[in-house]
Amino acid sequence: MLALAPAWDWPRLRSLVLDAVSSPHSKRAYALALEQWFAWARQSAPEGFTKATVQRYRAHLEASGLAAATVNLRLSAVRRLAAEAADNGLLAAETAMAIARVKGTPRRGARLGNWLTREQASDLVASSAGESLRARRDRALLCLLVGCGLRRAEAAALDVEQVQEREGRWVLADILGKGGRVRTAPMPSWAKVAVDQWREAGIREGKLFRAVRGNCVIGQGMTAQAVFLVVERFANAMGVPFRPHDLRRTFAKLAYAGGSPLEQIQLALGHASIATTERYLGGKLNLADAACDRLGIGG
């Protein structure tokens, strides 16, 4: 049976789980979750890999003050680990089934998240203007993140060939999103102008966004982490805390405030459910005309 992750077992156990996951995003998340599980288990679980162990781990995660979604993601990785271990003869099937019955942490309500105001989004686009290669690349990247609602991994994976004209307007065609869902996202004209200015550097085929070394040498591509670092640099310069996914949320908030139908925002973002899109919008919470403004109490 499976001792709790001796050093020689770790590469095999890790690959059992990650090979069963198709999404690159899920692979990264599960890899981190497994590292955290094994780090805790080596120190706190001498009894081995059991249901009781996983229940204590859940209690540890909850006591750490983590969000319910984070706790549930880490438990999901542990359950997958138990299932793969059982399938490969490393863990008793009944033990794996017992671990699978460990419940996650219920989510109560929805986190509001973060987004930029229209003025802040305009300032972000304006502040990225510049003539250097890096400035042109960063401006095009930011314009697509906030103007098309892309995930950072989707932006990093874009090919030049995906910039296409359809029905008289420019779009990003055949974006491969989470869950293998494919969508086409319309581009605002100002984002297309920024992309064209970046492509004047000789970006004719292959990856749309490339590393820029020494501000003059163009590399072969960018990673999702590199996209994160670009956004982080601009957030620090503006003094406003936001991340790439907050720009995706900004797209949804500003489009909805501008009168775009919820269904069109859902399609642009590639959400499987309109309920997910509603969560991006903070439900029906209206901060501009809030309930507290209607109390009739003067201060």
DRENDO-1510 file (C-alpha; in Angstrom, 1 decimal, always signed):
<recs>
REC; n; res; u; v; w
REC; 1; MET; +0.0; +0.0; +0.0 .
REC; 2; LEU; +0.9; +3.6; -0.4 .
REC; 3; ALA; +3.1; +5.1; +2.3 .
REC; 4; LEU; +2.5; +8.8; +2.5 .
REC; 5; ALA; +4.7; +10.0; -0.4 .
REC; 6; PRO; +8.2; +8.8; +0.2 .
REC; 7; ALA; +10.6; +10.8; -1.9 .
REC; 8; TRP; +11.0; +8.1; -4.6 .
REC; 9; ASP; +7.2; +7.9; -5.1 .
REC; 10; TRP; +6.6; +11.6; -5.7 .
REC; 11; PRO; +7.5; +11.9; -9.4 .
REC; 12; ARG; +5.2; +9.0; -10.3 .
REC; 13; LEU; +2.3; +10.0; -8.1 .
REC; 14; ARG; +2.5; +13.6; -9.4 .
REC; 15; SER; +2.5; +12.4; -13.0 .
REC; 16; LEU; -0.5; +10.1; -12.4 .
REC; 17; VAL; -2.6; +13.0; -11.5 .
REC; 18; LEU; -1.3; +15.6; -14.0 .
REC; 19; ASP; -1.4; +13.2; -17.0 .
REC; 20; ALA; -5.2; +12.8; -16.3 .
REC; 21; VAL; -5.8; +16.6; -16.6 .
REC; 22; SER; -6.0; +18.1; -20.0 .
REC; 23; SER; -6.1; +21.9; -19.3 .
REC; 24; PRO; -2.7; +23.6; -18.9 .
REC; 25; HIS; -4.4; +25.9; -16.3 .
REC; 26; SER; -5.6; +22.9; -14.3 .
REC; 27; LYS; -2.3; +21.2; -14.5 .
REC; 28; ARG; -0.6; +24.2; -13.0 .
REC; 29; ALA; -3.2; +24.5; -10.2 .
REC; 30; TYR; -3.1; +20.7; -9.5 .
REC; 31; ALA; +0.7; +20.7; -9.4 .
REC; 32; LEU; +0.8; +23.4; -6.8 .
REC; 33; ALA; -2.0; +21.8; -4.8 .
REC; 34; LEU; -0.1; +18.5; -4.7 .
REC; 35; GLU; +3.1; +20.1; -3.6 .
REC; 36; GLN; +1.2; +21.7; -0.8 .
REC; 37; TRP; -0.5; +18.5; +0.2 .
REC; 38; PHE; +2.7; +16.5; +0.3 .
REC; 39; ALA; +4.5; +19.2; +2.3 .
REC; 40; TRP; +1.8; +19.1; +4.9 .
REC; 41; ALA; +1.4; +15.3; +4.9 .
REC; 42; ARG; +5.1; +14.6; +5.4 .
REC; 43; GLN; +5.0; +16.6; +8.6 .
REC; 44; SER; +1.5; +16.0; +9.9 .
REC; 45; ALA; +0.2; +12.6; +8.7 .
REC; 46; PRO; +2.3; +9.7; +10.1 .
REC; 47; GLU; -0.8; +7.4; +9.9 .
REC; 48; GLY; -0.7; +7.4; +6.1 .
REC; 49; PHE; -3.1; +8.3; +3.3 .
REC; 50; THR; -6.6; +7.8; +4.8 .
REC; 51; LYS; -9.9; +9.5; +4.9 .
REC; 52; ALA; -9.2; +10.8; +8.4 .
REC; 53; THR; -5.9; +12.3; +7.1 .
REC; 54; VAL; -7.7; +14.2; +4.3 .
REC; 55; GLN; -10.3; +15.4; +6.8 .
REC; 56; ARG; -7.6; +16.8; +9.0 .
REC; 57; TYR; -6.0; +18.4; +6.0 .
REC; 58; ARG; -9.3; +20.1; +5.1 .
REC; 59; ALA; -9.6; +21.4; +8.7 .
REC; 60; HIS; -6.0; +22.7; +8.4 .
REC; 61; LEU; -6.8; +24.5; +5.1 .
REC; 62; GLU; -10.0; +26.1; +6.6 .
REC; 63; ALA; -8.1; +27.2; +9.7 .
REC; 64; SER; -5.6; +28.9; +7.4 .
REC; 65; GLY; -8.2; +31.3; +6.3 .
REC; 66; LEU; -8.2; +30.2; +2.7 .
REC; 67; ALA; -11.2; +30.9; +0.4 .
REC; 68; ALA; -13.6; +28.1; -0.1 .
REC; 69; ALA; -12.7; +27.8; -3.8 .
REC; 70; THR; -9.0; +27.4; -2.9 .
REC; 71; VAL; -9.8; +24.8; -0.2 .
REC; 72; ASN; -12.0; +22.8; -2.6 .
REC; 73; LEU; -9.4; +23.0; -5.4 .
REC; 74; ARG; -6.7; +21.5; -3.1 .
REC; 75; LEU; -9.1; +18.8; -1.9 .
REC; 76; SER; -10.0; +18.0; -5.5 .
REC; 77; ALA; -6.3; +17.4; -6.3 .
REC; 78; VAL; -6.0; +15.1; -3.3 .
REC; 79; ARG; -9.1; +13.1; -4.3 .
REC; 80; ARG; -7.7; +12.7; -7.8 .
REC; 81; LEU; -4.4; +11.5; -6.3 .
REC; 82; ALA; -6.3; +8.9; -4.3 .
REC; 83; ALA; -8.2; +7.7; -7.4 .
REC; 84; GLU; -5.1; +7.5; -9.5 .
REC; 85; ALA; -3.2; +5.7; -6.8 .
REC; 86; ALA; -5.9; +3.1; -6.5 .
REC; 87; ASP; -6.2; +2.6; -10.2 .
REC; 88; ASN; -2.4; +1.9; -10.3 .
REC; 89; GLY; -2.5; -0.6; -7.3 .
REC; 90; LEU; -0.8; +1.8; -4.9 .
REC; 91; LEU; -3.9; +2.3; -2.6 .
REC; 92; ALA; -6.8; +0.1; -1.6 .
REC; 93; ALA; -9.9; +0.9; -3.6 .
REC; 94; GLU; -12.0; +1.2; -0.5 .
REC; 95; THR; -9.6; +3.7; +0.9 .
REC; 96; ALA; -9.7; +5.8; -2.3 .
REC; 97; MET; -13.5; +5.7; -2.2 .
REC; 98; ALA; -13.6; +6.9; +1.4 .
REC; 99; ILE; -11.3; +9.8; +0.5 .
REC; 100; ALA; -13.6; +10.7; -2.4 .
REC; 101; ARG; -16.4; +11.1; +0.1 .
REC; 102; VAL; -14.6; +13.8; +2.0 .
REC; 103; LYS; -16.8; +16.9; +1.5 .
REC; 104; GLY; -15.4; +20.2; +0.4 .
REC; 105; THR; -16.0; +23.6; +2.1 .
REC; 106; PRO; -19.4; +25.2; +1.1 .
REC; 107; ARG; -19.3; +28.5; -0.6 .
REC; 108; ARG; -21.5; +31.1; +1.0 .
REC; 109; GLY; -22.2; +34.0; -1.3 .
REC; 110; ALA; -19.8; +35.2; -4.1 .
REC; 111; ARG; -16.7; +37.2; -3.9 .
REC; 112; LEU; -17.1; +40.5; -5.6 .
REC; 113; GLY; -13.6; +40.5; -7.2 .
REC; 114; ASN; -11.8; +43.5; -8.5 .
REC; 115; TRP; -12.1; +45.6; -11.6 .
REC; 116; LEU; -11.1; +49.0; -13.1 .
REC; 117; THR; -13.4; +51.9; -13.6 .
REC; 118; ARG; -13.9; +53.2; -17.1 .
REC; 119; GLU; -11.5; +56.1; -16.3 .
REC; 120; GLN; -8.9; +53.7; -14.9 .
REC; 121; ALA; -9.1; +51.4; -17.9 .
REC; 122; SER; -8.7; +54.4; -20.2 .
REC; 123; ASP; -5.7; +55.5; -18.2 .
REC; 124; LEU; -4.2; +52.0; -18.4 .
REC; 125; VAL; -4.5; +51.9; -22.2 .
REC; 126; ALA; -3.2; +55.5; -22.5 .
REC; 127; SER; -0.2; +54.9; -20.2 .
REC; 128; SER; +1.0; +52.0; -22.2 .
REC; 129; ALA; +1.6; +54.1; -25.3 .
REC; 130; GLY; +5.2; +54.2; -26.6 .
REC; 131; GLU; +7.4; +53.7; -29.6 .
REC; 132; SER; +9.7; +51.0; -28.4 .
REC; 133; LEU; +9.1; +47.4; -29.3 .
REC; 134; ARG; +8.3; +46.5; -25.7 .
REC; 135; ALA; +5.9; +49.4; -25.3 .
REC; 136; ARG; +4.1; +48.5; -28.5 .
REC; 137; ARG; +3.8; +44.9; -27.5 .
REC; 138; ASP; +2.6; +45.7; -24.0 .
REC; 139; ARG; +0.0; +48.1; -25.3 .
REC; 140; ALA; -1.4; +45.5; -27.7 .
REC; 141; LEU; -1.4; +42.9; -25.0 .
REC; 142; LEU; -3.3; +45.2; -22.5 .
REC; 143; CYS; -5.7; +46.3; -25.2 .
REC; 144; LEU; -6.7; +42.7; -25.9 .
REC; 145; LEU; -6.9; +41.7; -22.2 .
REC; 146; VAL; -9.3; +44.6; -21.4 .
REC; 147; GLY; -10.9; +45.0; -24.8 .
REC; 148; CYS; -11.7; +41.3; -25.5 .
REC; 149; GLY; -11.8; +39.8; -22.0 .
REC; 150; LEU; -9.0; +37.3; -22.6 .
REC; 151; ARG; -7.5; +35.1; -20.0 .
REC; 152; ARG; -3.7; +35.5; -19.7 .
REC; 153; ALA; -3.1; +32.0; -21.0 .
REC; 154; GLU; -5.3; +32.7; -24.0 .
REC; 155; ALA; -3.4; +35.9; -24.8 .
REC; 156; ALA; -0.1; +34.0; -24.6 .
REC; 157; ALA; -1.4; +31.3; -26.9 .
REC; 158; LEU; -2.7; +33.6; -29.6 .
REC; 159; ASP; -1.4; +33.1; -33.1 .
REC; 160; VAL; -1.2; +35.9; -35.8 .
REC; 161; GLU; -3.6; +33.8; -37.9 .
REC; 162; GLN; -6.3; +34.2; -35.4 .
REC; 163; VAL; -6.6; +37.9; -36.1 .
REC; 164; GLN; -9.3; +37.7; -38.8 .
REC; 165; GLU; -12.0; +39.8; -40.4 .
REC; 166; ARG; -15.5; +38.4; -40.1 .
REC; 167; GLU; -18.7; +40.1; -41.2 .
REC; 168; GLY; -17.0; +43.4; -41.7 .
REC; 169; ARG; -15.2; +43.6; -38.4 .
REC; 170; TRP; -12.0; +42.3; -36.8 .
REC; 171; VAL; -12.1; +39.4; -34.4 .
REC; 172; LEU; -9.9; +36.9; -32.5 .
REC; 173; ALA; -11.0; +33.6; -34.1 .
REC; 174; ASP; -11.1; +30.2; -32.5 .
REC; 175; ILE; -9.8; +31.0; -29.1 .
REC; 176; LEU; -9.3; +27.8; -27.1 .
REC; 177; GLY; -10.5; +28.4; -23.6 .
REC; 178; LYS; -11.1; +26.5; -20.4 .
REC; 179; GLY; -12.9; +23.1; -20.7 .
REC; 180; GLY; -11.9; +22.9; -24.4 .
REC; 181; ARG; -14.5; +25.5; -25.3 .
REC; 182; VAL; -13.7; +27.4; -28.6 .
REC; 183; ARG; -15.0; +30.9; -29.1 .
REC; 184; THR; -14.5; +34.0; -31.3 .
REC; 185; ALA; -14.1; +37.4; -29.6 .
REC; 186; PRO; -14.8; +40.6; -31.5 .
REC; 187; MET; -12.1; +43.3; -31.2 .
REC; 188; PRO; -12.7; +47.0; -30.6 .
REC; 189; SER; -11.1; +49.2; -33.2 .
REC; 190; TRP; -8.6; +50.7; -30.8 .
REC; 191; ALA; -7.3; +47.2; -29.9 .
REC; 192; LYS; -6.9; +46.4; -33.6 .
REC; 193; VAL; -4.9; +49.6; -34.1 .
REC; 194; ALA; -2.6; +48.6; -31.2 .
REC; 195; VAL; -2.2; +45.1; -32.6 .
REC; 196; ASP; -1.3; +46.5; -36.0 .
REC; 197; GLN; +1.3; +48.8; -34.5 .
REC; 198; TRP; +2.9; +45.9; -32.7 .
REC; 199; ARG; +2.9; +43.7; -35.8 .
REC; 200; GLU; +4.8; +46.3; -37.8 .
REC; 201; ALA; +7.8; +45.0; -35.9 .
REC; 202; GLY; +7.7; +42.0; -38.3 .
REC; 203; ILE; +5.2; +39.8; -36.6 .
REC; 204; ARG; +3.7; +38.0; -39.6 .
REC; 205; GLU; +3.1; +34.5; -38.5 .
REC; 206; GLY; +3.3; +32.3; -35.4 .
REC; 207; LYS; +2.7; +33.6; -31.9 .
REC; 208; LEU; +1.2; +37.1; -31.8 .
REC; 209; PHE; +2.9; +38.1; -28.6 .
REC; 210; ARG; +6.7; +37.5; -28.2 .
REC; 211; ALA; +9.4; +38.1; -25.6 .
REC; 212; VAL; +11.4; +41.3; -26.2 .
REC; 213; ARG; +15.0; +41.2; -25.1 .
REC; 214; GLY; +16.9; +44.4; -24.6 .
REC; 215; ASN; +14.0; +46.3; -26.0 .
REC; 216; CYS; +15.0; +45.4; -29.6 .
REC; 217; VAL; +15.3; +41.6; -30.0 .
REC; 218; ILE; +12.1; +39.7; -30.5 .
REC; 219; GLY; +11.9; +36.2; -29.1 .
REC; 220; GLN; +9.6; +33.2; -30.0 .
REC; 221; GLY; +6.7; +33.6; -27.6 .
REC; 222; MET; +5.4; +34.6; -24.1 .
REC; 223; THR; +4.2; +32.5; -21.2 .
REC; 224; ALA; +1.1; +33.1; -19.2 .
REC; 225; GLN; +3.4; +34.1; -16.3 .
REC; 226; ALA; +5.1; +36.7; -18.5 .
REC; 227; VAL; +1.7; +38.2; -19.3 .
REC; 228; PHE; +1.0; +38.3; -15.6 .
REC; 229; LEU; +4.3; +40.2; -15.0 .
REC; 230; VAL; +3.5; +42.8; -17.7 .
REC; 231; VAL; +0.1; +43.5; -16.1 .
REC; 232; GLU; +1.7; +43.6; -12.6 .
REC; 233; ARG; +4.2; +46.2; -13.8 .
REC; 234; PHE; +1.5; +48.5; -15.0 .
REC; 235; ALA; -0.6; +48.0; -11.9 .
REC; 236; ASN; +2.3; +49.0; -9.8 .
REC; 237; ALA; +3.0; +52.1; -11.9 .
REC; 238; MET; -0.7; +53.1; -11.6 .
REC; 239; GLY; -0.8; +52.4; -7.9 .
REC; 240; VAL; -4.0; +50.3; -8.4 .
REC; 241; PRO; -4.1; +46.6; -7.4 .
REC; 242; PHE; -5.2; +44.5; -10.3 .
REC; 243; ARG; -4.2; +41.3; -12.1 .
REC; 244; PRO; -4.9; +39.9; -15.6 .
REC; 245; HIS; -8.1; +38.3; -14.5 .
REC; 246; ASP; -9.3; +41.7; -13.2 .
REC; 247; LEU; -9.0; +43.1; -16.7 .
REC; 248; ARG; -11.3; +40.3; -17.9 .
REC; 249; ARG; -13.7; +41.2; -15.2 .
REC; 250; THR; -13.3; +44.9; -16.2 .
REC; 251; PHE; -14.3; +43.9; -19.7 .
REC; 252; ALA; -17.5; +42.3; -18.4 .
REC; 253; LYS; -18.4; +45.2; -16.1 .
REC; 254; LEU; -17.9; +48.0; -18.6 .
REC; 255; ALA; -19.6; +46.1; -21.4 .
REC; 256; TYR; -22.6; +45.5; -19.2 .
REC; 257; ALA; -22.7; +49.1; -17.9 .
REC; 258; GLY; -22.6; +50.2; -21.6 .
REC; 259; GLY; -25.7; +48.2; -22.4 .
REC; 260; SER; -24.4; +45.0; -23.8 .
REC; 261; PRO; -26.8; +42.1; -23.4 .
REC; 262; LEU; -25.6; +39.5; -20.8 .
REC; 263; GLU; -25.7; +36.7; -23.3 .
REC; 264; GLN; -23.2; +38.6; -25.6 .
REC; 265; ILE; -20.8; +39.1; -22.7 .
REC; 266; GLN; -21.1; +35.4; -21.8 .
REC; 267; LEU; -20.3; +34.4; -25.4 .
REC; 268; ALA; -17.3; +36.9; -25.6 .
REC; 269; LEU; -15.9; +35.5; -22.3 .
REC; 270; GLY; -16.5; +31.9; -23.3 .
REC; 271; HIS; -18.4; +31.0; -20.1 .
REC; 272; ALA; -20.4; +27.7; -20.2 .
REC; 273; SER; -23.0; +29.2; -17.9 .
REC; 274; ILE; -24.6; +32.6; -17.8 .
REC; 275; ALA; -24.5; +32.3; -14.0 .
REC; 276; THR; -20.7; +32.5; -14.2 .
REC; 277; THR; -21.0; +35.7; -16.1 .
REC; 278; GLU; -23.3; +37.1; -13.5 .
REC; 279; ARG; -20.8; +36.4; -10.8 .
REC; 280; TYR; -18.2; +38.4; -12.8 .
REC; 281; LEU; -20.7; +41.3; -12.6 .
REC; 282; GLY; -21.2; +41.0; -8.9 .
REC; 283; GLY; -24.7; +39.7; -9.3 .
REC; 284; LYS; -27.2; +42.5; -9.4 .
REC; 285; LEU; -25.2; +44.7; -6.9 .
REC; 286; ASN; -25.2; +48.3; -8.2 .
REC; 287; LEU; -22.5; +50.3; -6.5 .
REC; 288; ALA; -23.3; +53.5; -8.5 .
REC; 289; ASP; -26.9; +53.5; -7.3 .
REC; 290; ALA; -26.7; +51.4; -4.1 .
REC; 291; ALA; -29.5; +50.5; -1.7 .
REC; 292; CYS; -27.8; +52.5; +1.0 .
REC; 293; ASP; -28.2; +55.6; -1.1 .
REC; 294; ARG; -32.0; +55.3; -0.9 .
REC; 295; LEU; -32.3; +55.3; +2.9 .
REC; 296; GLY; -33.4; +59.0; +3.1 .
REC; 297; ILE; -31.1; +59.6; +6.0 .
REC; 298; GLY; -28.9; +62.7; +5.9 .
REC; 299; GLY; -25.5; +62.8; +7.5 .
</recs>
